[in-house]
């Protein structure tokens, strides 16, 4: 049998003591270490600009909207570190009242218009503002960016009706992205759906709004003091939210497991609450619904005295469905009387098309080209 | 399945839990099934390939042991079979392309009447993941059995050796004697091994995701837009690549070794502070050690090693490195990368001989300046070799090398680096390395040390379960937070 040395005995003694700690001692230890861990992480993430990409909060009407005045550091694709305006938009602050002699251009869109992937000054709205106002004092044009990540065409139409008209735009531009249009409808028989207003065509061919998912998830969309605080101030919360987004884009298994969890959770909910609000209608063809939404927006724009221009996200990858949609939009725009600007030819004609995109979104060069195309189009129209 | 994927994050805990819950007799079977699921998750059909190679090599090993008089012939058949498979999957298109290019050149330039097809023929082959690694393990197995080692009797044990998922795709290249010993000893659950395994997995994920993948974005930007690179940009991209490949590969190895430890198995180390090497010979003793030792045992020594005099030694070193280069990838720039390393190794050997002969050089050799001068020179050589390794082709490599020395003002890549999380994460990693070195060696941290506060703190860190849980939780959140938007596959998967 070997004899333990003095240091070894000391070590054993300490381990023995550790095993016989009182419960409150252990609880206190856990509490202190956890608090220290959280504080250290928050500090580290703040120093590195990590976890600052949380920028949306729930909205009972639109599903979500941007957090007013939030400093956003975006690293998921490209890089930017800017503050959202106090009006809650990726833009500089514009007064609600239109200054005299100023022409306002309101731009609707999704993440491509919001442009978190590039610095604020490089977004096509800001570049367009600069292009239109070069050599003019005082500035006769104001370009207002209403683009918001994840917004469907339907949400953009509702946003126009809810928020944009108050700014009295003289021209309204909508950047049409096929991915955003796909979110206009949902399959009522699917387990999970993002909380947003959806649209469908009824038996008579009229456009109808379906708020059933918003109603179903109303509890989650209500203001919640703790979550609102975390969303605004916690970097750790931001990290989880960003990881959730990245995993849901790239990991099939993650999405499947989320589906299973949702399904499992719904089994434990009271029967009256789960799915009781859902409307059931045949699965929709997205394109007629989108066209009906564009028709509605055009009518809204005409009523507001703000002619509509639909700009089409460049089809550089040769998406056949988008090609058909572009052809259809050509005749539809003439029929409806709105302007149509297809960015595809300009992007394809560029010497280095790959430099115009990051992964899915415009690079700074892409934003610049978009602004130039739009400026030229506006010059012809006006 | 990628080690840095969500799928693996679910797969590993499930397999580990089942492994330790099941009775001992079922464990090997579970590991074998898990290994095949791991491999076939990528391309199910290639599970059949690994199975076929396993069956054939198992039979070859048994035959070599059984028919001693014909063992040389059987070994030759085995080598042809294994190398044939490797060549077919990895080098067929490279050979066809090289033949096509050279015959086109002869036809066009010299007017030789060669029947050159108009379009370059290409075989539609998808390289099976990890084929270079498991082929080398099979060659090691049949060669060692030929040299006198006992073959593996149990087929399922051999199949597990071949398919063991923690080291299946990109090594480390195992030795069957070590693995079989562990397998037959039947690993038992040890808390210390389990903790060490977890630590290695987290360390590997940090290296791969936080450092390697973020560096990859900077390096890709540099190597993709050569025309826009400034001189400083080019240096950042080239140095960044050397670090990227280290973090990527050593991260993979750490996750693999850590995963193996969770099952109670040890797989060989692959890296031992390679950037502290003061010459290229030492570098190869510290970098991808399992490949270096394989190349020494199954290529350099069979070629004659250092037995045939100085000239033959030089030739053998050079040839070994050229073939090592070709092993890395089926392209000429890999061959030239290998030749570059071979040439430098030969020069290093000659230089060391010269230093030993010249008395005044031998006197200044122990000085630290000499050592650190050697370290910096080795870095420089590695950066130059790295350009050959990373570039798509030779003209690309030449342009990049020129960018390093022709003054040009642009700071796109540097700006990208400074805006990224890398300045902080690299600093964190360096602090971690320094702390762990200090913790291992500092006398004040040993039990019963003169400064009891530090000693007790160290003991508490090692024994406190809440502390360890919080540390791992924080580390997971750091990895999540610092991860780039998209997970990248490991660089060595393509080899």
Interface residues (C-beta under 8 A of the other chain):
Chain A: X6 X7 X8 X10 X11 X14 X15 X18 X26 X29 X30 X33 X34 X36 X37 X40 X41 X44 X45 X47 X48 X49 X50 X51 X75 X76 X77 X79 X235 X236 X239 X240 X242 X243 X246 X247 X250 X251 X253 X254 X257 X355 X359
Chain B: X5 X6 X7 X10 X225 X416 X419 X420 X421 X424 X425 X446 X447 X448 X456 X459 X460 X463 X464 X466 X467 X470 X471 X473 X474 X477 X478 X480 X481 X482 X483 X484 X485 X486 X487
